[in-house]
């Protein structure tokens, strides 16, 4: 199925002005008309192009899931709870330094460090926290720079802007860390490669992060500023269920806030997202419910499988079986997000045949809408 590509005017009308923007950054970085400013994508001059990559790559413009899945996996979009999966397991780094700085098991930092050391990539596109704890993009070319980016922020930021700012003639092989919506934008770039940006084929490994929602930086920053000395914050954490809290580390002290209070600052667009586990990444990484110091790792592509196997062989990662109970809960949580997202979309449009930005087969839509959490479910 093909969809019509439009321009910036339509992008603002259909996405940004309607509160659907995910801040993925696909529309900025190489465009003279748009910038990221105070937590939003803003137009600084009018663009009269009738077609543009800004509209084409946005994860909230028409997104044909079957086309994207065929590009990444060679098959139509599947109806499995976690998307296309080759293998799933628990993993954690064997590097004590990474373990002390990384989130949970330090798997993402370890995989990127390995890819750099083995020449699989030359640089990695990821984020770090500014002194004001605002996420900012960074292109890391060394392990020390990777370590600056270890840990999670939970605030939305335009990661793909950093990719778009890399010179178009760059030959560097790249790795990138993305959230689910950013992985969709990257997949769209693969289906229709940009002509005046860095070669999308230069992106050799995509590591996706589990994400239930992201926080609006400006609003959440105001919340933190009223309560904490922001420059002294060391890291953030959302422990796996059933903790239901948001932890802020200040030195050796931990200040905890109820997730119910923090959720008030989430991005409204997250309500319309169906993807919790970054289904279009090479490897997806998240926490392990009830198990400290480990990551859940979902291997999705041959490239991802090769990198993980190298990490195991070189003993920079140790792995274990993900317990059946935890896997069942992860699948349940993923399906809850799909079902809730679809219902929110239909509530917005008033028509189950109008899924805002999603284009999916009727049988998939019906399966997700009909799904009910099993009795005794924990999510």
ROKOL-556621 format. One record per residue (C-alpha): residue number from 1; x negated, y, z. Coordinates in pm, 1 decimal, padded with zeros to 6 digits, always signed. Example, Ala and Ser with C-alpha at 12.3 -4.5 7.8 and 13.67 -1.06 7.14 Angstrom:
% residues 2
+-----+----------+----------+----------+
:  nr :        x :        y :        z :
+-----+----------+----------+----------+
:   1 : -01230.0 : -00450.0 : +00780.0 :
:   2 : -01367.0 : -00106.0 : +00714.0 :
+-----+----------+----------+----------+
% end
This chain:
% residues 379
+-----+----------+----------+----------+
:  nr :        x :        y :        z :
+-----+----------+----------+----------+
:   1 : +00000.0 : +00000.0 : +00000.0 :
:   2 : -00127.8 : +00347.6 : -00080.8 :
:   3 : -00048.9 : +00667.7 : +00104.8 :
:   4 : -00078.3 : +01023.4 : -00021.6 :
:   5 : -00375.4 : +01222.2 : +00102.5 :
:   6 : -00292.4 : +01577.5 : +00203.8 :
:   7 : -00492.9 : +01874.8 : +00326.1 :
:   8 : -00569.7 : +02067.0 : +00641.4 :
:   9 : -00243.0 : +02258.3 : +00649.1 :
:  10 : -00052.7 : +01931.0 : +00663.6 :
:  11 : -00295.7 : +01791.2 : +00922.6 :
:  12 : -00215.2 : +02076.8 : +01158.5 :
:  13 : +00156.4 : +02061.5 : +01084.6 :
:  14 : +00196.5 : +01684.6 : +01117.2 :
:  15 : -00062.5 : +01600.6 : +01381.4 :
:  16 : -00235.0 : +01876.5 : +01574.9 :
:  17 : +00059.1 : +02112.4 : +01629.2 :
:  18 : +00279.0 : +01815.9 : +01728.4 :
:  19 : +00047.6 : +01704.6 : +02005.6 :
:  20 : -00059.3 : +01384.3 : +01827.4 :
:  21 : -00431.2 : +01469.0 : +01791.5 :
:  22 : -00660.0 : +01216.2 : +01962.5 :
:  23 : -00969.5 : +01439.7 : +01944.7 :
:  24 : -01154.7 : +01170.1 : +01751.2 :
:  25 : -01356.0 : +01438.3 : +01566.3 :
:  26 : -01312.0 : +01293.7 : +01217.0 :
:  27 : -01192.5 : +01631.6 : +01086.1 :
:  28 : -01477.2 : +01844.2 : +01222.2 :
:  29 : -01854.9 : +01861.8 : +01208.1 :
:  30 : -01892.4 : +01907.6 : +00832.9 :
:  31 : -01599.5 : +02142.5 : +00772.7 :
:  32 : -01635.4 : +02524.6 : +00783.7 :
:  33 : -01266.6 : +02572.6 : +00868.4 :
:  34 : -01224.8 : +02375.3 : +01191.8 :
:  35 : -01400.8 : +02361.7 : +01528.4 :
:  36 : -01358.0 : +02195.0 : +01865.3 :
:  37 : -01296.9 : +02466.8 : +02125.1 :
:  38 : -01164.4 : +02441.3 : +02479.8 :
:  39 : -01037.2 : +02090.7 : +02440.2 :
:  40 : -00859.5 : +02133.9 : +02107.2 :
:  41 : -00923.2 : +02125.6 : +01733.3 :
:  42 : -00878.0 : +02479.2 : +01606.9 :
:  43 : -00861.4 : +02632.6 : +01259.6 :
:  44 : -01093.2 : +02932.3 : +01225.2 :
:  45 : -01011.4 : +03005.5 : +00862.5 :
:  46 : -00740.6 : +02893.3 : +00622.6 :
:  47 : -00816.4 : +02604.2 : +00386.9 :
:  48 : -00599.0 : +02569.3 : +00078.6 :
:  49 : -00725.3 : +02229.7 : -00034.8 :
:  50 : -00436.4 : +02001.5 : -00121.2 :
:  51 : -00637.5 : +01691.0 : -00033.4 :
:  52 : -00907.4 : +01647.9 : +00226.5 :
:  53 : -01099.8 : +01395.8 : +00431.9 :
:  54 : -00971.7 : +01574.1 : +00742.6 :
:  55 : -00624.5 : +01438.2 : +00671.3 :
:  56 : -00734.6 : +01110.8 : +00516.2 :
:  57 : -00948.1 : +00991.6 : +00808.7 :
:  58 : -00729.5 : +01108.3 : +01095.6 :
:  59 : -00603.8 : +00812.4 : +01303.6 :
:  60 : -00266.4 : +00986.6 : +01338.1 :
:  61 : -00197.9 : +01025.9 : +00964.9 :
:  62 : -00059.0 : +00725.6 : +00771.2 :
:  63 : -00262.3 : +00425.8 : +00883.4 :
:  64 : -00207.5 : +00102.4 : +00692.6 :
:  65 : -00315.2 : -00161.2 : +00940.5 :
:  66 : -00337.0 : -00439.0 : +00681.4 :
:  67 : -00571.7 : -00233.2 : +00460.5 :
:  68 : -00799.9 : -00146.3 : +00751.0 :
:  69 : -00808.2 : -00504.4 : +00874.5 :
:  70 : -00892.5 : -00636.0 : +00528.4 :
:  71 : -01181.1 : -00390.6 : +00507.2 :
:  72 : -01325.8 : -00487.4 : +00847.2 :
:  73 : -01233.2 : -00856.8 : +00873.7 :
:  74 : -01123.9 : -00963.9 : +00525.8 :
:  75 : -00773.0 : -01056.1 : +00646.1 :
:  76 : -00445.1 : -00870.1 : +00708.1 :
:  77 : -00379.1 : -00727.7 : +01052.6 :
:  78 : -00302.4 : -01017.4 : +01284.4 :
:  79 : -00038.9 : -01051.2 : +01553.9 :
:  80 : -00273.6 : -01175.8 : +01826.1 :
:  81 : -00268.3 : -00987.9 : +02155.4 :
:  82 : -00629.9 : -00873.0 : +02129.4 :
:  83 : -00655.2 : -00838.9 : +01752.2 :
:  84 : -00910.3 : -01036.5 : +01549.5 :
:  85 : -01140.2 : -01226.4 : +01786.9 :
:  86 : -01436.2 : -01454.7 : +01714.5 :
:  87 : -01540.2 : -01504.3 : +02074.6 :
:  88 : -01464.1 : -01361.3 : +02418.5 :
:  89 : -01672.6 : -01382.8 : +02734.9 :
:  90 : -01817.2 : -01202.3 : +03035.6 :
:  91 : -02161.1 : -01042.5 : +03009.1 :
:  92 : -02399.5 : -00831.4 : +03211.1 :
:  93 : -02745.1 : -00685.2 : +03162.2 :
:  94 : -03055.1 : -00842.5 : +03310.4 :
:  95 : -03225.4 : -00501.6 : +03323.9 :
:  96 : -03211.0 : -00362.7 : +03679.9 :
:  97 : -03252.3 : -00003.5 : +03562.1 :
:  98 : -02961.1 : -00030.7 : +03321.0 :
:  99 : -02753.7 : -00212.9 : +03581.8 :
: 100 : -02800.7 : +00076.0 : +03824.7 :
: 101 : -02697.8 : +00337.0 : +03566.3 :
: 102 : -02453.9 : +00158.8 : +03337.5 :
: 103 : -02080.5 : +00105.4 : +03375.3 :
: 104 : -01992.9 : -00234.4 : +03521.6 :
: 105 : -02228.6 : -00479.9 : +03350.0 :
: 106 : -02431.0 : -00231.0 : +03142.5 :
: 107 : -02359.2 : -00431.8 : +02827.2 :
: 108 : -02319.9 : -00138.6 : +02586.2 :
: 109 : -02650.8 : +00025.5 : +02684.0 :
: 110 : -02827.1 : -00311.1 : +02666.9 :
: 111 : -02695.8 : -00393.8 : +02319.2 :
: 112 : -02793.7 : -00052.1 : +02183.1 :
: 113 : -03137.7 : -00074.1 : +02344.9 :
: 114 : -03191.8 : -00412.1 : +02182.7 :
: 115 : -03071.9 : -00288.3 : +01843.5 :
: 116 : -03315.2 : +00004.3 : +01865.5 :
: 117 : -03611.0 : -00208.3 : +01972.0 :
: 118 : -03549.4 : -00463.3 : +01695.0 :
: 119 : -03508.7 : -00201.1 : +01422.8 :
: 120 : -03144.2 : -00293.2 : +01358.6 :
: 121 : -03063.0 : +00073.8 : +01410.5 :
: 122 : -03276.7 : +00386.4 : +01418.5 :
: 123 : -03042.4 : +00599.8 : +01626.2 :
: 124 : -02719.6 : +00571.0 : +01824.3 :
: 125 : -02426.8 : +00814.3 : +01828.5 :
: 126 : -02271.3 : +00838.7 : +02173.0 :
: 127 : -02182.9 : +01082.5 : +02450.4 :
: 128 : -02334.5 : +01212.7 : +02769.7 :
: 129 : -02205.9 : +01441.1 : +03043.6 :
: 130 : -02302.7 : +01807.0 : +03049.7 :
: 131 : -02388.1 : +01971.7 : +03381.9 :
: 132 : -02019.0 : +02060.8 : +03403.7 :
: 133 : -01929.3 : +01696.6 : +03338.5 :
: 134 : -01787.7 : +01774.7 : +02997.2 :
: 135 : -01855.9 : +01493.6 : +02748.0 :
: 136 : -02078.6 : +01601.7 : +02461.7 :
: 137 : -02206.3 : +01414.8 : +02159.3 :
: 138 : -02565.2 : +01300.3 : +02131.2 :
: 139 : -02776.8 : +01117.8 : +01874.3 :
: 140 : -03013.4 : +00899.3 : +02076.2 :
: 141 : -03333.8 : +00767.4 : +01924.5 :
: 142 : -03497.1 : +00616.8 : +02233.3 :
: 143 : -03409.8 : +00402.7 : +02532.2 :
: 144 : -03460.7 : +00701.6 : +02762.0 :
: 145 : -03202.9 : +00897.5 : +02564.1 :
: 146 : -02966.5 : +00601.8 : +02576.0 :
: 147 : -02998.3 : +00601.8 : +02953.2 :
: 148 : -02883.8 : +00964.1 : +02960.4 :
: 149 : -02555.9 : +00843.0 : +02812.8 :
: 150 : -02497.2 : +00542.9 : +03039.6 :
: 151 : -02163.0 : +00529.9 : +03218.8 :
: 152 : -01806.7 : +00629.0 : +03131.7 :
: 153 : -01643.5 : +00970.7 : +03136.6 :
: 154 : -01274.4 : +00892.0 : +03065.4 :
: 155 : -01220.8 : +01232.7 : +02902.1 :
: 156 : -01134.2 : +01274.2 : +02535.2 :
: 157 : -01402.0 : +01426.5 : +02316.1 :
: 158 : -01465.8 : +01438.4 : +01937.0 :
: 159 : -01729.2 : +01165.1 : +01902.8 :
: 160 : -01711.3 : +01158.3 : +01524.6 :
: 161 : -01805.3 : +01526.3 : +01503.9 :
: 162 : -02155.1 : +01418.6 : +01606.9 :
: 163 : -02163.0 : +01159.4 : +01329.2 :
: 164 : -02038.8 : +01414.5 : +01076.2 :
: 165 : -02319.3 : +01656.7 : +01167.4 :
: 166 : -02589.8 : +01409.6 : +01068.3 :
: 167 : -02736.5 : +01530.1 : +00734.4 :
: 168 : -02579.5 : +01363.1 : +00433.2 :
: 169 : -02921.5 : +01258.8 : +00300.6 :
: 170 : -03019.3 : +01082.0 : +00624.5 :
: 171 : -03136.8 : +00723.2 : +00581.8 :
: 172 : -03121.7 : +00638.4 : +00951.3 :
: 173 : -02943.6 : +00316.2 : +01041.0 :
: 174 : -02686.6 : +00402.3 : +01305.4 :
: 175 : -02504.2 : +00247.3 : +01595.9 :
: 176 : -02203.1 : +00421.8 : +01747.0 :
: 177 : -01989.4 : +00389.9 : +02059.1 :
: 178 : -01621.5 : +00470.9 : +02009.3 :
: 179 : -01276.9 : +00447.0 : +02162.5 :
: 180 : -00994.9 : +00263.3 : +01978.5 :
: 181 : -00864.4 : +00570.6 : +01793.8 :
: 182 : -01215.6 : +00665.1 : +01684.6 :
: 183 : -01271.3 : +00309.6 : +01560.1 :
: 184 : -00960.0 : +00347.7 : +01341.9 :
: 185 : -01095.5 : +00672.6 : +01194.7 :
: 186 : -01427.2 : +00499.9 : +01119.8 :
: 187 : -01242.2 : +00213.6 : +00952.9 :
: 188 : -01055.8 : +00463.9 : +00736.1 :
: 189 : -01389.9 : +00609.9 : +00632.9 :
: 190 : -01499.4 : +00263.7 : +00523.6 :
: 191 : -01190.1 : +00214.1 : +00309.2 :
: 192 : -01258.3 : +00544.5 : +00129.5 :
: 193 : -01622.3 : +00648.9 : +00186.7 :
: 194 : -01691.3 : +01023.2 : +00215.6 :
: 195 : -01901.6 : +01177.3 : -00060.2 :
: 196 : -02057.8 : +01474.9 : +00119.7 :
: 197 : -02118.8 : +01328.5 : +00462.9 :
: 198 : -02372.4 : +01082.1 : +00596.5 :
: 199 : -02332.8 : +00747.3 : +00421.1 :
: 200 : -02076.7 : +00547.5 : +00617.0 :
: 201 : -02268.5 : +00232.1 : +00522.3 :
: 202 : -02549.7 : +00365.7 : +00743.1 :
: 203 : -02332.2 : +00278.7 : +01044.0 :
: 204 : -02456.2 : -00072.8 : +01113.9 :
: 205 : -02295.6 : -00150.0 : +01449.9 :
: 206 : -01974.5 : -00020.3 : +01608.8 :
: 207 : -01930.6 : -00080.4 : +01981.1 :
: 208 : -01576.5 : -00014.3 : +02100.2 :
: 209 : -01465.7 : +00066.9 : +02454.6 :
: 210 : -01145.2 : -00058.5 : +02611.8 :
: 211 : -00912.2 : +00236.9 : +02664.0 :
: 212 : -00564.6 : +00259.9 : +02812.8 :
: 213 : -00564.3 : +00641.2 : +02794.3 :
: 214 : -00803.7 : +00936.9 : +02788.6 :
: 215 : -00793.9 : +01250.4 : +03000.3 :
: 216 : -00745.5 : +01603.1 : +02869.2 :
: 217 : -01078.8 : +01764.1 : +02956.4 :
: 218 : -00957.5 : +02117.2 : +03021.0 :
: 219 : -00668.0 : +02021.7 : +03246.5 :
: 220 : -00856.5 : +01749.8 : +03433.7 :
: 221 : -01162.6 : +01970.6 : +03474.2 :
: 222 : -00938.9 : +02225.4 : +03647.8 :
: 223 : -00813.6 : +01952.5 : +03879.5 :
: 224 : -01168.9 : +01851.1 : +03971.4 :
: 225 : -01292.3 : +02208.9 : +04009.0 :
: 226 : -01035.3 : +02278.4 : +04279.2 :
: 227 : -01153.3 : +01979.9 : +04482.8 :
: 228 : -01520.2 : +01906.4 : +04413.3 :
: 229 : -01857.3 : +02064.2 : +04337.1 :
: 230 : -01863.8 : +01952.4 : +03973.9 :
: 231 : -02240.8 : +01979.7 : +03900.8 :
: 232 : -02305.8 : +01738.8 : +04188.9 :
: 233 : -02084.7 : +01465.9 : +04041.5 :
: 234 : -02292.7 : +01161.9 : +03950.9 :
: 235 : -02039.2 : +00938.4 : +03777.1 :
: 236 : -01674.3 : +00840.7 : +03740.0 :
: 237 : -01511.1 : +00500.9 : +03767.3 :
: 238 : -01167.2 : +00345.2 : +03735.4 :
: 239 : -01191.5 : +00008.2 : +03912.7 :
: 240 : -00993.5 : -00273.9 : +03749.7 :
: 241 : -00639.9 : -00351.0 : +03873.4 :
: 242 : -00499.7 : -00366.8 : +04132.2 :
: 243 : -00719.2 : -00082.6 : +04268.8 :
: 244 : -00503.9 : +00196.6 : +04117.1 :
: 245 : -00758.9 : +00468.9 : +04188.4 :
: 246 : -01003.7 : +00705.2 : +04016.7 :
: 247 : -01343.4 : +00718.8 : +04189.4 :
: 248 : -01581.6 : +01013.8 : +04172.1 :
: 249 : -01939.7 : +00956.4 : +04291.7 :
: 250 : -02116.3 : +01254.2 : +04450.6 :
: 251 : -02456.3 : +01137.9 : +04567.8 :
: 252 : -02384.2 : +00841.4 : +04793.2 :
: 253 : -02034.1 : +00961.8 : +04869.9 :
: 254 : -01727.4 : +00839.8 : +04681.5 :
: 255 : -01412.9 : +01049.6 : +04654.6 :
: 256 : -01109.3 : +00856.8 : +04539.0 :
: 257 : -00788.8 : +00987.8 : +04383.7 :
: 258 : -00471.4 : +00797.3 : +04308.8 :
: 259 : -00440.7 : +00698.8 : +03943.8 :
: 260 : -00081.7 : +00819.1 : +03960.0 :
: 261 : -00215.1 : +01167.4 : +04030.8 :
: 262 : -00488.4 : +01149.6 : +03765.8 :
: 263 : -00252.9 : +01017.8 : +03493.9 :
: 264 : -00079.8 : +01356.0 : +03487.1 :
: 265 : -00382.9 : +01485.1 : +03297.3 :
: 266 : -00394.7 : +01219.3 : +03025.7 :
: 267 : -00368.2 : +01310.1 : +02658.9 :
: 268 : -00002.5 : +01305.7 : +02545.6 :
: 269 : -00103.2 : +01136.1 : +02220.8 :
: 270 : -00214.9 : +00825.2 : +02412.4 :
: 271 : +00151.4 : +00733.0 : +02458.4 :
: 272 : +00169.0 : +00653.4 : +02085.0 :
: 273 : -00138.4 : +00428.0 : +02072.0 :
: 274 : -00110.3 : +00048.3 : +02035.2 :
: 275 : -00477.2 : -00043.1 : +02066.8 :
: 276 : -00625.3 : -00102.2 : +02412.4 :
: 277 : -00933.6 : -00304.4 : +02319.2 :
: 278 : -01081.8 : -00122.6 : +02016.3 :
: 279 : -00966.5 : -00388.0 : +01770.5 :
: 280 : -01162.2 : -00248.1 : +01473.1 :
: 281 : -01506.0 : -00250.8 : +01638.6 :
: 282 : -01781.3 : -00508.7 : +01583.8 :
: 283 : -01792.7 : -00573.9 : +01958.2 :
: 284 : -01543.7 : -00445.5 : +02216.5 :
: 285 : -01644.8 : -00396.3 : +02578.4 :
: 286 : -01450.0 : -00329.1 : +02897.0 :
: 287 : -01430.4 : -00412.2 : +03265.4 :
: 288 : -01351.9 : -00755.6 : +03409.3 :
: 289 : -01047.7 : -00749.7 : +03630.9 :
: 290 : -01143.8 : -00841.0 : +03985.3 :
: 291 : -01510.8 : -00913.8 : +03906.1 :
: 292 : -01766.2 : -00644.0 : +03985.7 :
: 293 : -02083.0 : -00594.3 : +03783.9 :
: 294 : -01964.6 : -00768.2 : +03464.4 :
: 295 : -01814.0 : -00662.8 : +03132.3 :
: 296 : -01550.4 : -00831.2 : +02924.7 :
: 297 : -01698.2 : -00869.4 : +02574.8 :
: 298 : -01492.1 : -00940.1 : +02262.3 :
: 299 : -01693.2 : -01030.5 : +01953.1 :
: 300 : -01501.7 : -00948.0 : +01635.3 :
: 301 : -01736.2 : -00948.5 : +01334.7 :
: 302 : -02037.2 : -01138.4 : +01204.5 :
: 303 : -02256.5 : -00833.2 : +01272.3 :
: 304 : -02133.5 : -00824.6 : +01628.9 :
: 305 : -02190.5 : -01197.7 : +01673.6 :
: 306 : -02548.7 : -01171.1 : +01544.2 :
: 307 : -02633.8 : -00886.9 : +01782.5 :
: 308 : -02484.9 : -01063.8 : +02082.4 :
: 309 : -02660.2 : -01390.5 : +02000.6 :
: 310 : -02990.7 : -01203.2 : +01979.6 :
: 311 : -02922.3 : -01045.3 : +02320.4 :
: 312 : -02859.8 : -01388.3 : +02471.3 :
: 313 : -03165.7 : -01545.5 : +02309.9 :
: 314 : -03390.4 : -01263.6 : +02427.4 :
: 315 : -03231.5 : -01286.2 : +02771.2 :
: 316 : -03142.8 : -00920.2 : +02795.6 :
: 317 : -02782.9 : -01024.6 : +02860.2 :
: 318 : -02647.9 : -01310.2 : +03063.2 :
: 319 : -02303.2 : -01442.0 : +02982.9 :
: 320 : -02033.7 : -01654.8 : +03139.7 :
: 321 : -01687.1 : -01779.0 : +03056.4 :
: 322 : -01408.2 : -01530.0 : +03112.9 :
: 323 : -01172.2 : -01703.2 : +03356.8 :
: 324 : -00843.2 : -01810.0 : +03202.3 :
: 325 : -00643.3 : -01610.6 : +03456.2 :
: 326 : -00830.5 : -01289.2 : +03372.6 :
: 327 : -00801.2 : -01351.8 : +02997.9 :
: 328 : -00425.8 : -01399.9 : +03036.1 :
: 329 : -00397.8 : -01069.3 : +03223.8 :
: 330 : -00604.6 : -00891.2 : +02957.3 :
: 331 : -00378.2 : -01023.5 : +02682.0 :
: 332 : -00074.5 : -00917.6 : +02880.5 :
: 333 : -00209.1 : -00564.9 : +02933.2 :
: 334 : -00288.8 : -00535.1 : +02562.9 :
: 335 : +00060.5 : -00643.8 : +02462.7 :
: 336 : +00216.0 : -00403.3 : +02710.6 :
: 337 : +00028.6 : -00119.2 : +02540.3 :
: 338 : +00142.3 : -00232.1 : +02195.5 :
: 339 : +00505.5 : -00262.4 : +02303.9 :
: 340 : +00514.6 : +00063.0 : +02497.4 :
: 341 : +00338.2 : +00249.1 : +02218.2 :
: 342 : +00584.8 : +00129.8 : +01956.9 :
: 343 : +00882.1 : +00214.4 : +02175.9 :
: 344 : +00745.5 : +00563.9 : +02237.0 :
: 345 : +00694.9 : +00613.6 : +01864.2 :
: 346 : +01050.6 : +00502.8 : +01788.8 :
: 347 : +01181.4 : +00721.8 : +02070.0 :
: 348 : +01001.0 : +01012.7 : +01901.6 :
: 349 : +01131.4 : +00942.0 : +01550.5 :
: 350 : +01466.1 : +00785.2 : +01636.3 :
: 351 : +01410.3 : +00527.5 : +01362.5 :
: 352 : +01234.1 : +00192.5 : +01393.8 :
: 353 : +01145.9 : +00216.6 : +01025.0 :
: 354 : +00958.8 : +00543.3 : +01085.7 :
: 355 : +00650.8 : +00469.1 : +01296.7 :
: 356 : +00495.5 : +00816.6 : +01272.7 :
: 357 : +00145.3 : +00726.1 : +01157.7 :
: 358 : +00158.0 : +00346.1 : +01160.2 :
: 359 : +00226.2 : +00135.1 : +00854.1 :
: 360 : +00276.8 : -00227.6 : +00956.0 :
: 361 : +00472.8 : -00527.6 : +00839.7 :
: 362 : +00827.8 : -00554.0 : +00972.9 :
: 363 : +00759.6 : -00892.2 : +01132.3 :
: 364 : +00469.6 : -00748.6 : +01332.8 :
: 365 : +00676.3 : -00453.9 : +01450.1 :
: 366 : +00957.5 : -00686.8 : +01553.3 :
: 367 : +00721.8 : -00922.2 : +01737.3 :
: 368 : +00569.1 : -00643.1 : +01941.1 :
: 369 : +00905.7 : -00484.6 : +02017.7 :
: 370 : +01055.1 : -00816.8 : +02128.4 :
: 371 : +00766.6 : -00909.6 : +02356.0 :
: 372 : +00840.5 : -00927.1 : +02728.2 :
: 373 : +00586.8 : -00954.0 : +03008.1 :
: 374 : +00585.5 : -01302.6 : +03164.8 :
: 375 : +00745.5 : -01343.6 : +03503.8 :
: 376 : +00498.4 : -01274.8 : +03778.6 :
: 377 : +00287.2 : -01052.3 : +03552.7 :
: 378 : +00056.0 : -00815.7 : +03735.0 :
: 379 : +00049.3 : -00516.3 : +03498.4 :
+-----+----------+----------+----------+
% end
